[in-house]
Amino acid sequence: MANPISYVSYDFDQLVQQLQNRLKSKGAWRDIYRSSTGEMIIELLAYVLNLGMFYTERRAEESYILTAKTRSSIINLVALLNYQPKRKTSATGNLTFSIALALDKIVYIPKYTECQSVSGVKYLVNESAAIEKGQTSISVKCIQGELVRTDITSDGSVEQEYLINNTDVENSSDVNNLTFRIVIDGAEWSRVDSFIASTNVSKHYRVINDPEGTVTVIFGDNINGLAPESGSTITIQYVKSAGLNGNVTYADKITQINSTIYDEDETAVTVTVTNSGSFLGGDDEEDIEEIRYEAPRVFKTGQRAVNRDDFIAILENYSGVANVNVWGENEEIEVSGVAADYEMLNKVKMCIILQEWELPDDTFKNTLSEFVYDKSMLTVKYEFITPVILDVIPTLIVNVTTGYSMSQTQADIVEEVEKLFKLGSTTKLGTMIKYSEVISAIHDLYSVAYVNMELEIKKELSDSYDSFYDWGATLDALDVKPESVRVFVDGVYDTVDVDSGDGTGAFASVNVAGVIDYDTGVITLDILSGPSEVYVRYQQNKDGNIEPTFRQICKLDSVDITNIQMES
């Protein structure tokens, strides 16, 4: 065939060319000049074809998890995997309620007592408690949120559906103490994922997460699941969550009680409140990319934690968790090159970072352990490993392409580098930061004519590290590159190490004297000026890359453009 038809050419210009060639081959159509009427008809047809092909392809793409772009398509697709995308999840922690003097009466702290932080975020007592006679305080489990109750009268129909037109309904990550409840004529009904096992007398309901972020409650059809009788009162109770904004990372921030507290004689009592620790685990609803990533991995586990990938998938799917690394004896043997330690056998080590780079406290770890324990083998032992955060500073010398703004180029560089350090996405526990990827991202900017870069790691030194030396620390990223350790005293660069040739380096300036062991990372310094802050910036000896261990992760501290100028 002289002019074969291409069935994969969707581009407008290619369609025009194909139509022209096809018509010319027939000999009856010669009107193909750019300004001619015939050419206008050809281009109009090509435009319609191009548009139609685009929408056809887009519709096909919406049928697959990896290519779908709309939230409704993603949610409908993952429903086939029995995966419900997470809504906002509330932070949890403990609040301490106190009275000034011990009383001879019990002071009750009812469940759902409302408190408030200095920034106006609401918190609820999540279990009934009391300050006993002769006591002055009690610590109580609490959850971030506001309590909402809605009463609806049933019409008695089968498969009743009720929309909760609120995008902040809490996700109820604690299956033993749900924040979403249905009470019908005083009896609490049970939530199920499916009506398959429900009978005609089962007081069950389902909760469906809508694409718009709202929630729909569905009842049965009197065959699989009981339908509420006509005239019965359906009380829907839920907690309205602030998600990620409900996390509290330091004490004495929740200080206001919005509810009235009474003693056993129903006399109002003056009670104060404070959070004795952090509130963690708060998370926003899953976005499209999170759903696309999480759903197939969780489905693959079968809700059973057997291998390393299963543990990571299940833990990262837990609300509030941003990144996880899990390993056992096999991984440690491979790295160390030694025989297995019997104490390590059948032990799973878990290193976890929460959203916003927060670290889990003991309460969060205990809750998470219970969650995972139900999905793993009975003989498995857990050990939580505290992650080590490597504060990375790309240090740059930049030449700007003629005609571009230096200030805008600097801002664009920072933006591109930040993309490479997104927690749980482009930076993860135990994952290398490659020099080539960082430098390539910067070079891809049209405004950058030339760039020279070093990936430095910042480490603060302690004035109590060693009783003999003024300041010291153990650098985390090993081994350390010789003659790369720069000392900063009160934020000002002072000196750099000189390689001694025996695996150590020395520091010698008017103000600083000390040594560093490149293999162990131990650095000790004496400093004359009596500074308030000392830190070093150094490079790992890994061909310009940064290679974290299982428990280490790279976090962007800042981008240091030491010199920027127009290209000559």
N, C-alpha and C positions, 0 to 999 in steps of 0.2 A: 504494500500500500504506500503510495507516494506521500500522503499526509496522514499518518496514524494519529488517532485520537488519544490524548493523555487523560486518564481518568483520575489522576491525582494532582493535577495542576489547578489550584484554587486561586492563584494570584490573578488579579484583574488584568494586568498587561499580558500575561500568558494566555488568558482566555481570549482577549482581543486578537492576539497573534494566531491562535488556533482557528478562530472563526474566519479571519482573513484568508489564511492558507486554504481552509476547506472550501470557501466560496470561490477563490481564484482557481482551484483545481477543477471546478465545474464549467468554467469558461463563460458563464452567463452573468457573472457579477464582477464588474470592474471598478465600482465606485468605492474606492478604499482610501482616497486622499483625506488627510486629517480634517479638513474643513468641509467635507462633502456631507450631504444628507445621508447617504448610504453608510458612511463611517459613523455618523451619530447613532444610527439604528444598531450597528454592530456594538458600539460601546454601551448603549443602553441595555442590550441583551446581555453583554458581558457583566455589567453591573448587577443585573437581576440574578444571573447565574452565580456570581461571586457571593452575593448576599445569601442566596438560598443554600449554597454549599456550606457557607460559614455556619448558618443556624443548624443545618443538618449535622455538621461535625460537632458543634457545641452540644446538641441534644444527645449525641452518642457519648460524648465525653462525660456528661452528667450521669451516665449509667455506671460509671466505674469510680471506686474510691480514690484512686491515685490521680484522676484527672478532673473530677467534679470540682466546681468552684462555688456553687451556691450552698448555703447552710442547710436548706431544706433537703437537697439531694443527698448530702453527706449523712444527715440524720436518718433519712429513709434507708440508705444503703447499710449503715452500721446496725440498724434495727434487725436486719437479716442475720447478723451475728449475735443477736440478743444483747447488744451493747447500748446502754443508756448514757449519753453524754452527761457529764457532771454539771450540775448547776453551781451557783455560788455556795461555798462551804464556809461555815463560821469557825473562827478561832476558838479554842478552848483553853482554860486555865483555872486557877484557883483564886478566889477572893476571900479575904479575911474580914469578918464582921466583928466589931468590938464595941463594948460598953465601958464607960469610965470606971464604974465600981461594980464589984460582984453583987448580984441580987439573990434573994431567997425565992425567986420565981424563975421558971424556965422562959427564955426569950426565943420565940419561934422565928425561923428564917424560912418562909414557905417557898416551895418550888415556884419558879417564874417571878420571884422578886426582881424588880428592875433596877439596875444601876447605870451609871453613865460616866464616861471618861471626860477629861478636861476639854477634849475636842468635840464632844457631843455625841460620840458613838455609844450605842446602848448595849448593855450586857444583861443576861438573865441567869438567875440561880437555876441550876439544872438538876437539883435533888433537894429534897426537904432536909432541913438541918435545924439545930437549936443550940443556943448557948445555955448550957446546963446551970443549975443552981450552984452558986459559989465560983463559977467560971466567968471570965471577962471577954473571951473571944472564941471564934470557931472558924476553921478554914473550910470552904465549900467549893465543890466543883461548879463551874459556871461556863456559859457559852455566850458568844457574842450574838446579839440580835434583838429584835422586838417581837413580842407575841401578838399574833393576829388571829381573831376568831370570826368566822362567818357562819350564819345560820341560814339554811335553805330548806324549804318545804318540798318533800318528794311528791312527784306526780304519779308514782306507782308504775311507770312504764318500765320495760326491760331495757337493758343496756343504757342506763341513764349516764349522761356525761355532763360534767360541770367544769366550766373554765375558771381558773384562778388567774385573773388578769393582772398578774404581778410578776416581774422578771427577777425578783429578789428572794424567791422561796428557797429556804436553806436545803442543802442536799442530803442531810441526815446521814453523815458518814458513820455515826455510832449506831449500829443495828440493834444494840441492846437498850438504847434510850432515844427513840426516834423523836425528831422535832416536828414531824408531820403526822397528824393523827386525824382519824375520822371517828366521831362518836354519833351514833344514831339512837335517839330516844334513850340516852343514858348508857348504852352499851358500846364499848369500843370495838371496832372492826379491824381486821388484819390486812395488811398490805401484802400483795403477791405480785410476782413478775408476770405470771400467766394464769389464766383460768382453767388450764388443762386439767389440773388435779382437783379443781373445785367441784363440789356437789351442789344440788339445788337448795341446800340449807347452809352452805358455807358463807359466813359473813366476811366476804373478801372484797377488796377493791384494788384497782391498778392505778398507778400514777404515770402519766405519759408526759415527757418533756417535749413541748412544742418547738418547732423551728424558730418561732419568734421569741423564745426565752420564757414564755409563760408555761403554765402547768394545767393539764386536764385530768380530772378524776373520773374513772370509768367503773361502773358497777356491772354485775352479771346479768344473765338473761333468764334466771330461775331454772336453768338447766345446769350450766357451769357458772356457779356463783349466784348468790341470792340477790334479788333486786329489792331495794328499800320499798316498803309498803307506802301506799298513797297516804298523804297527810303526815307521815313521820317527819321529825325534825333532824336534818342532817347538819351536824356541826363539823365544820372543817377548821382545824387549828394548825397553824404553822408558824415557824420563826422566820421573820424577815431579816436577811443577812446582808452585811456590808462587804462580805467576801474578804479580799486581800487587805482592805482598809481596816479590818477589825483586829489585825495582829498588833500586839503590844510587846515591845522588846525590852522594856525596863520597868522597874517597880514604881509605885506611887503615882500612877497615871489615872487610875479609875478610883475616883474619890467621892462620888455623889450617889446617894440612894434616892430613887424616885418613888419607891413604894413606902408605905407606912408599916413599921415593924411593931408587933404587939407581944406582950407577955401572955402567960397562961390565963390571966384574968381579963384578957382583951384590953389591957391598958397600953396606950402608945408608949414606946420606949425610944429614947435617943440612941441611935446606933451609928457608928462610923464604919467606913469601908475602905479598903485599899487592896491592890493586887500585890501579893508578896513575891510574884515572879512574872514571867512572860505569859502572854496569850499567843499561842502558835497554831498553825494548821489552817488558818484562813486562806481561801483561794477564790479567784474569780471563775466564772463559768468557762468551760473548755471552748477555745476558738476552733475554727475549721481545721487548722494545721495540727492542733493537738489531737482532735478526734481522729483525723486521718492517720496519725502516727500511733495512737494508743489502741484503737479498736482491734485491728488485726493481731497485734501483739498479745493483748489480753485474751482474745478468742483462742489463740494458738495454745495458751497455757492450759486451757480447759479448767481454769480456776484451781489448778494444782501446781504448787511450787516444787519442782523436782530438780531441774538443772539451773545453772546460773542465769540463763536468759529468762526463765520463768520468774525467778525472784525479782530480777530487775524490772520486768514488765509489770508485775503485780504491785511492787512498791512504788514505781513511778506513777502508777495510775491512782495511788492513794492521794486524796485531796491535801494540798499544801506542800507536797513533795515536788521539788524542782529537778533534782538529779540524784541518782543512786549508783553506787558501784558495789558489787557483791563478788566475793571470792572465797575459796576454800583451800584445802591442803594441796590440791593439784596445782593451782596457780602459784602458791607460795613456793612449792618445791621447784617449779619451773624457773622461777626468778632467782631463788637462792642457790639452786644446784645441790641441795643437801637432801638427805633422807627425811621422810615425813616424821614429824613429832607426834607421838601418840595422843598428846593433849589437843592437837589440832584436828584429829580425825573426826569426821561427821560434824564439824563446827562450821557454821556459815557466818562469815564476817561481813557486816553491812555498814557502809559509809554513806551518810545521807546529808543532803543540803536542802533546806526548805526554800520556798519562794523568797525573793529579795535578799538572798545570801544569808538567811538566818540559819542557826544550828538548832536541832531538836533538843529539848530539855528531857529530863527523866520521865515526866508525865507523858509526853508525846511518844517517847521510845516504848514505854510500857503498853500504851494503846496500840501502837503499831505492831508490837510483838504479838499481842493477842489476835490482831487481824491476820497476820501472816501464819501464825501457828495453826489455825484452822485449815490452812491450805497446804501445809507441808507435812513431811513424815514425822512421826511421833518422836523418833530418836534424834532429831536434829537439834543442835544447841545454837543459840544466837549470841553473837558478840557485836556490839555497836562500836565502831571505830570513829573517833573524832577526825573529821576532815581537816586537811592543811590547805589553806588558801595561799597561793603564790600570787603576790601583787606584781603584775607585769607592767613595765613602762617601755613601750617602743620609743627609742631615742633616735631622732631623725635629723638629717641634713637635707634640705629640699631646694631644688632649683625650679622656679615656676616658668611655665611656657609663656613666651612673649604675648602680650595682649590679655592675659588673665590677671585677676585681682589676687594679690598675695593673701589678704585677709580671708577671702572666700575660699581660696585653695586650702588654707590652713583648716578652716571649718569643715571642708569636704573630706580632708584626710582624717580628721577626728571621727567624722560620721562613718566612714568606711571601716576604720579600725574597730569602732564600737560594735559593728555588725559581726565581727569575728569573735566577740567575747560575750555572746548572749547565753546566759545560764541555761543549761539543759538542752540547748540547741547547737550553738557553734563552739561552746566550751563545756566540757564534761569532766567528771572525775576520771583520772587515769588516761586522759586523751591528750596527745601531743599538740602543741601549737607550732606549726611549721613556719620557719622563716620565709620560705618561698611563697606560701599562701598570703602572708601579710604583705610582703613586698610587692607581690603581683597585684593585690587589690589596690594598693596605692598607685602603682604604675598605670593601672587601667584608667585613672583620671586623666582626661585630656589636658588639664591645667598643670600636670606634673611632668616636667621635662626630665628630671633626674632626682633620684632619692638614694641616700645611703642610710642604712638602719642597723641598729643593734637592739636585740630584745633583752632588756635588763629586768632583774627581779629586785624588788625593794624589801628590805628586812630591817625592822626596828631592833635596836640593841637595848639590853636591860642593864640598869645600874646595879642590879643585885644578882647578876648571872654567876659571878665568881667573886669570892671574898678577897682575892688577891688583886684583881684588876678592877679598874673603874667601871668599864662597860664590856659587855660580851653577849654572845648569842651563838646558836647553832644554825647555820644557813641550811635551808630545807632542800633546795634543788642541787643534787650532787651528781658527779663531782663538780667542783667549782673551777671555772676557767681561770688559770693564772693571769695575774696582772689585769684583771677586770673588776676588782673589788674597790669601788670608790666610796670613801668615807665622807659623810655629810654631818657637820656639827651645827646644830640649831638651824638646819635648812641650807647651810652654805657648804659647798664642796671644799674639802681640805686636802685630801691626799689619796693615793692609790697604792695598792700593794706592789711589791717588787719580788719576783720569783727567786727563791733562794736555791732552787735546783734540787731540793731534797724532799719535795712534796709539800713544802710549806712556803709561805710568803711573809714578808715583813713590811711594816708601816713605819715610816720615819719622816716626820715633819716637825716644825717648830712647836706645834701644839699636840700632835698625835704620835704615839709609839705603841707598837703591838705586833701580833703575829696572827696568821691564819693557816689552818690545815686544810688543804684542798680536797682531801679524801673524806674527812669527817665533817667539814664545814664549820668547825669550831673556830670562832674569832674572838680574841680578847684584846682590849685596848686600854691604855692609860691616856687620859686627856687632861691637859693642864688647865684649861679655861673653866672647868666646872659647868658644863652645858646642861640644859634642861632636856634636850632631845638629841639622840645620835642614831643615825641609820646608815645602812650601806646599800648601794645599788651594784649588783654583780651579774655575771653571765654564767649560765650552766655550760659546761664543756661538752656540747652536743651539736657541733657544726652549725651553731647559730640558732638551733631549735630549742624549745623547752619541752622536756620529756618528764611529765609527772609520774609518780608512783601510783599504786592503787588508790591511796587515800588523799592524793593531792589534786588540786584543780587550779587552773589559771584564771585570775580575775584581773580585768583591766584597771590599773590604778590611775593612770593618766597617759597622755601622749605628749612627749617632750620634744618639741621641734626646736632644737638648739640653734639652728641657723636656717633662715629662709631668705632667698634672694631671687631676682629675675635672672633667667639664663643669659649668658653673655653671647 
